[in-house]
Amino acid sequence: MKKLFLYILTVFALSSCYKDKGNYDYIDVNVVNISGIDSIYTVDYGSVFTLKPDLSFTLDATRDTANYAYLWVASITNTGNTIDNDTLSYSHDLDARITLPSGQYTVIYRVTDKKTGISYSKRFLMAVVTSVYEGWVLLSEVNANSRLDMLSKGVNGYKPIYDVLGSIGAGLTLTGKPVDVKFARTTAAITGHTVYVSTTDGTSRLDGETFKLKSPLQTDVFSTLPAGFYADKVTQRSSGTMYLHGNDNNMYYYMYTFNIYFGLPVNVMYGKSVPFKVSKYVGYVDNLSGSTDVHILYNEDEKRFVRHIYSLPANCTDMPAGTRFSFTTGKDLRFMETSRFNSGDTYAILDSLHQKYYLARFNVAATIAQTYYEELLATDFAKAENIAIHPDLGYVFYNVGGKLYEYDVSTKATKLMIDYGQKSVSFLKCDGFMATTTVAAKAYYNKLQVGVYDPSLPAESAGSFELYTVPPVNGNLVLSESYTGFGKIKTVTYRER
């Protein structure tokens, strides 16, 4: 052991005395420091984006810009790599009109010292947005015709764009009364983003990025639609899966993953060939991590719920036996909506000869579980015009003219929340977002959306859009945002990001 210790000590002593006999010359280089650039910018599509960075040099007192080369480059892949880049400028300052497609980009500003060839860079994020990049899209009635408006989200909140199709030159003039508008993702990619807008004169597909007319609905359907066809409701739970209900009382199905496109109606019971009359409402799994196999439709001919399974896409099958109520109800379906309440309960309101109404709730995941069935004892519900379900508290909201009610399912108590007097409620909704992870969804999915119509005002500006916070324990609604200048609001969707 002593010999080993002495050996290590000797090696250490010899190495510490070793001198590198190489000859190295160290030369100071001119370092370029870049400042005056923030980490992120939001830029309107088509606008001129100007940035004037501050440059300082460690060995160049002259600050002669001719000594340097400049490059501003935007990476559409958001990686900063040299592939798929768009050059914005070769100047010291950035002063360029931005015509990149809307989206988020990594921009690199590079300064190269011509004498040494050494480059220094600064990177930042740039979000390119259009006037229709994100926001609320509202379909209204104005003088017996339709108008599409938008509350466009900007850095300072939401700004109204009245007649958005006309303002951007969309190539589409709406005629007929308003029916439905829906932002949808035919695929997860940006190119698959779509807005379907329906009036009694037909349904059109708008480009999700520009809102310009992309195609009439017929070009998206692999079958011949009847004359005068329009979609009165589009339902989407996740990207690439949609149900489209037509005014012909048929349901059409789309699933991108399995190459299933809108074609023949799916409202046909397995083993039969004749379609049944189907309700426009669809029940589904709210939790994206749950089973996606089953969607629930309502057979209006036989007054019963049925299953549509994507592995058997051309037909519907029977429901299992119920534990609280029979899925063959013998009643008309007044309303159905899948809520986030109770981990994704579907609320179905059943009409028994317009005399009694029943609330049925069930959850569709790996199994179909019934969770509630009771008579709905809400005040004047037979006169209800619009219905909404609160996703957190499970309240049923509805209106009768200008009176807005809240029904507590637990206590079976009705509370008049707002009386608008001579005004009327033309639209009522909660949620509508495909997920709750985006900034807008987190802020608004649990707000009550209300369209209010004032007949004393001109038709083109008689409507207002109000957003309310819903307190627990039947607390009074709290107005959080209000916007005016719309027509009579029929339906609303959110162009998500």
N, C-alpha and C positions, 0 to 999 in steps of 0.2 A: 504493500500500500504506500509506503514512504517513497519507493522508487517511482510509482505512478504519479504522485504529487509533484516530485521534483521534475519529472518530464513535462508535465503541463505547465509548470511555472517557467521552465526554460523556453518552451515554445512561445508563451505569451510575451516574454522579454524580448526574444528575437523579432517577433512580429511588430512590436511597438517601436522598434528601432529601425524598421525597414522604411526606406525613402523611395517614393515613386520617382524614377529618373526620367519620366516622360516630360515633354515640354508643351504646356498648354497656355494659350493666350486667351484671356477673357475680354470680350468686347461688349460694352453697353449698347443696347438697342433702344430705339425709340418706341415707347409703349403708348398706345392710343387708348385713352379712357373715354367711354361713351356714357353720357348721362342725359337726363331730360326726356326719357321715354318711360311711360308707365307700363305696367304688366299686362293690361288688357284694355281694348278699345271696342266700342260698338259703332259700326259704320253703316249708314244707309246705302243700299244698293243704288248705284248711279251717281252718288254724291262724290265730291272731291275731298279726299282725305289728305290732310296736311300735317306733317310732323317736322319739327326743326330741332334735331338733337344737338346737344352741347358736346363738343369734342375738346379734349385737352391732351397735350403731348409732353412726354418727359424730356425729349431732346430736340424739339422743334419749336423754337421761340417765334419763328416767322408765321406759323400756323397757315402756311400757304396751301390752299386746297388743291392746287395743281400737283402737289406731291403725292396725292392719294387717289385711289380708285374706290368707287362706292357702288353698293348693290343692295337693293331692297327686294326680297323674294318671299313669296307666300307659298306655303306647302299645303296643298289640298288634302294630303294624307295625314296632316297634323303630326308629322314625325320630325320635321325639320331636315329630312334627307334631301338629296339632290334629285330625287325622282319626282315626277308629277308636280313640278314647281311652276309658278307663274311669276315672272319678273315684273315688278311694279315700277322700278325706277333705277337709273344709274347715277343719280345726283346726290349731292350732300344732304339735301332736304328731300323729304317725300312730299310730293304735290301731284297726286294721281287720282284720276276718276276710277272708282272701284266698280268693276262690272263682273266680278267673280260671282258665281252662283251663291245663294245664301247658305250660310253655314259657318263653322268655326275654323279658323286657320292659324297656323303657327307662322309668324312673319320673322324673318331674320334680316337685320341690318348689318352689313359687313363693310368694314373699312380696311383697305389694304395699302400698306406703305409701299410705294413703288420702288424705293431704293433697296429695301430688304426683302420684299415679297411676303412679309409676314402680315397676316390678317387678324383683325380683332372684330368681334361681333357682339350683338345684343339681340335677344329674341323676346317676342311678346305675342300675346294672343289677339286676334282680330275677329270679332263676330260680325259677319256681313248679314244685314237684315233688310227685308223689303217692307213696304207698308203693310203687306199681308203676311209677314213672317210669322207672327204669333198673335193670338187674341181671340176674343169672342166674335162669333159670326152669327148674325141675327137675320132671320127671314121674316119679313113683315108684309102685311097687306096694306096697300095704298090705293084707294079708289078702285077697288075690285081687281087690282093687279098685284104683282109681287115685286118686292124690292129687297135686295141683299145689302145689308150694312155690316160694318165691322167696328169693333173696339180694338184698335191696333195697339199692341203693347210696345212701349218705347222706354227710354231711360227715365222718363218723367211720369210714368204711369200709362194709362190707356187713353187714346185719342180716337174720337169717333170719325169714321169715314162713311159718309152717307152715299148710297148707291155705289158701292165699291166696284161693281162690275163696270159701270160707266166711267168711273174715275181712272181706272187702269187700262181701259180699252180692252176688255176681256173677250170681245167678239161674241157676246151673248146678251141678248135683251130678253128679260123675263116677261112672259105673258101668262095670264091665268092666275088663279088664286094660289096663295102659298100652301105647301103641303109639308115639306120636310127638308132639312139641311143636316148633313152629317160629315164630319171629318173622319176619314178612314185611312187605314194603312193596308193597301193590297199586298204589300211586302214590307219587311222591316227596313228596307233601303229607302233613302230619301226619294228616289225616283218612283217609289210606290205610294207616296203620300197623295191623297185624293180628297176632294170635297164633292160630295153628291148633293145636288140641289134639285128639288122636285116642286113643280107646280101642277095644277090640273091640266096643263098643256104638255106635260112631259118631264122627263128627268135628264139632266145633263151631268157630265163628269168634268170637274175643273182640275187643272193642274194644281197640286198642293203647294207648289212654291210660288207660282205667279198668279194663280186664280184665273188664268185665261182658259177659255174653252178648250177641252182636250177631245171630247167626243160625246155624242149622244149615247144614252144608255144602251141602245140597241146593239152598238158595236161591241159591247162587253158581254153580251148574252149569246150563248151558242144555241139558240132556238128562236123561232119566230114569235114575237110578242104580238098580242092583239092590238088592233087600232085603238088609239087613245090611252095607251098604257102609261102609267107612271108608278114609281115606287113611293108608297106612302110611309114606309119605315125601313131604315137600315139599322141593323143591330150588329155591333162588333164587340167582342170580348177581348181579343188579342190580335196582334198583327197577323194578317194573312188568313183570317177566318171571319166570314161575314154571312149574315142572313139578310135577304132583301125581300120584303113583302110588297106585292103589287096590288093595284086596285082591281085586279082580276081575282083577288082572294086566294092567290097562290104564294107559296114561299119558295125562294130560289137561294141556293147555297153555293158558297165559294170557299175553297181551301187551297191556298197557294202551295203548301208543302206536298200535297198529294195530287197536284195538277188538276184539281176539280174547279171548274169555272161555272159561272152562272149558266144554267142550261135548262133541263126539264124540271118542273116542280118536284119538290121532295115531299110534299104533303100527300103522300100515298101510303096507305098501310101495307105492310109486308104481305105479299101473296095476292094483292089486289092491283088493279090497273087504273082505276078511276080516282082522281084526286078528291080529297074531302075539302070542304071550305075551312080554311085555317085562319086563326086570329093573327093579327100583326105582331103580337107580343112573343118574346122568346125568353125562357129561363135558362140559366147556365151556371157554371162554377165560377164564383168570383175570384177565388184564390188561384193564382196562376200556377202555383206549385201542386195543386190538386189534380184530380183526374180531369182530362179534357174530352173524355169520350162522349158525354151525354149533354144534349140540349133538349129543353122541354118546349113543345108546341101544344097548341090547344085545338082539338078537333071540334069545330063549331057545329058540324052536322050531328055528331053523336054526343056533344057536350061532355068531353072528357080530355084529360091531359094525355099526351103521348110522347114517346121518346124518339129523338133523332140522333143516331150514333154515327160518328164520322167513318167508322169502319164498315158501315152499311149505308153509304151516303144517299142512295136513291130512294130509300123508304123510311117509314116510321114504324115503331113497334109499340106493344102495349106497355103500360106502367106496371110495376109490382103492386101487390096488395098494400093498402095503406093501414097505418096503425091509429090514426086520428080521424081520417075521413076517407071516403072513396075517391080515387082519382077519376072515376066516372061520376061526375058531380050532378048531372042533370040540370045544370044551371048555365047561364050565359057568363062568359068571362068579361068583366067590366074593365079590368086593368091587371097588368102583371109586370113586375120589374124585379130584377135581381139587385139586392142591396148589399153593402158591406156589413150590415148589421148582423150580429150573431154569427160571425165568420162566413157570411155570404148567404143569408136566407133569401129565397125568392118569395116575394109578396104577391099573392093572387087574390083579387077581390071578385067575388062571385055574386051575380045578380039573380035573385029568385023572384021572377015575375014582377020586378020593379017594386016589390013590397018589402022584402028583406034582403040584406046584404051580408055576406060572410067573408071573413078574412082567413085565408089559408096560407100557411107558411111551410116551406120545405127547403131542404138543403141538398144540393146535388153534388156529390163528390164520388168517392169510390163506390158508395152506396147512396140510395135516395132515402133521406130521413125526413119524415114529417115532424114539424116542431110546434105547430099551433093551428087550431081551428076553432073559431068562435064567431058568433054573430057580431057584425060591425054595427054598433049602436050610435054612430055619429049623427049629429044634428043635420037634418035636411040633406042627407047624403044622396038621396034619390035625385037631387037637383045638381049634384056636383058636376063641374065642368072640366076642371083640370086636377090632376092628382100627382103628388110627389111623396117619396119615402125618404126620411132623413137617414143617412148612412151610419151615423154614430148612435143616435138615440132611438131609432125605430119608430118615430112619430109618423103618422099619416097626415099630410097636409092636403087640403082641397079648398076649392073656392065655389061660392054660389054668387054669381055676379061680382059685386065689389067687396064681398065679405070673405075674408081669408080665415080658415079654421085650422086648428091643430087637434088631432085625435090621438090620445094616449092609449095605446093598445093594452098597457098593463092595468090601468085604472078604468078603462072604458069611458073616459071623460072627454068631452069636447070643450075647447076653449076658442072663443072668437079672438083672434090675434090682431087683425086689422080690419077696419071698416073704411073702405075707400069712398063711400058715399056714392055719388053719381058716376064715378069712374068704375071700370071693370077690370078684372084680372083676365088677361088673354093668354097667359103662359105661366107654367109652374113646373119647377124641376129642382132636383138635387143631384149632385155628382155629375155623371156623364163622362168622367175621365177613365181612360183605360188602365191607368195606374195612379198611385199617389206619391210617386217618387220625384216628379218634376216640381219645380218651384211653384208653378201655377196650380198644379193639382193639390199640393200641400196647403196652399192658401185658400182654395175655393171648393174642394170636393165636398166639404160638409156645410157649405153655405146654401141657403135657400134662394133660388133664382126666381124672380117674379117679374113678369111683364105686365105693366099697368097701362090701360088705355083711357084717355080722357076725350070723350066725344065733343067737348066744347072747343077743342083745338083743331087746327087744320089737319087733314088726314095724313099728310106727309110728315108731320111732326107731333102727332098725338100720343105716341107711345114712349114709355120710359122703361128702363131696365134697372131693377133694384136687386141688391145682394144683401142678405140678412144673416147675421149670426144667430144661431138657435141655441139658447141656454138650456141647461137641464132643468128638471123639476117644473116644467111648464112655464118657465120664465118668459117674459115678454120678448118679442123679437127685437133685435138691435140692428138698425140700418148701418151697414158698413160702407157701401158705395151705391151711387145712383147716377144714371146717365139718361139724358133726354134727347129728343129730336128724331125718334124712330117712327115707323108706321105702327100699325096694330101688330104686335109681335106674335107670331105663330109658333116659332120654334127656334132654338138656340143650340149651337155646338161650339166647342172650343178647338181652335187650331193649335194642337199641342206641339211642344218641343221637348 
